[in-house]
């Protein structure tokens, strides 16, 4: 079963930056859109950002606008989430999710992002 493979999480101080990457495990799945979601302890998973593969249209959670940028490299079938000016409230497990052109929903295992001094 195809999954999404995430990388790039870690520990960073407030104001710092991290870049997350996400790619299908087979490297070639035909993607319609891909996005990032996050879940902090005791909370529901929330949408963070998404991007449409063909058009490149991007959408963001209000609280990350101006700080986070989602992009994709079609040749590498990879999406990136550049996170700048990180805040303690951004601490969560970040999950990559995607919809394929066949309508399948794919998820990654999640990567921990911790913002702490």
Secondary structure, DSSP 8 states (H G I E B T S, - for coil): ---EEEE--EEE-TT--EEEEEEETTS---EEEEEEEEE-TTS--EEEEEEETTT--EEE-GGGTTTEEEEEETTTTEEEEEE-S--GGG-EEEEEEEEETT--EEEB--EEEEE--
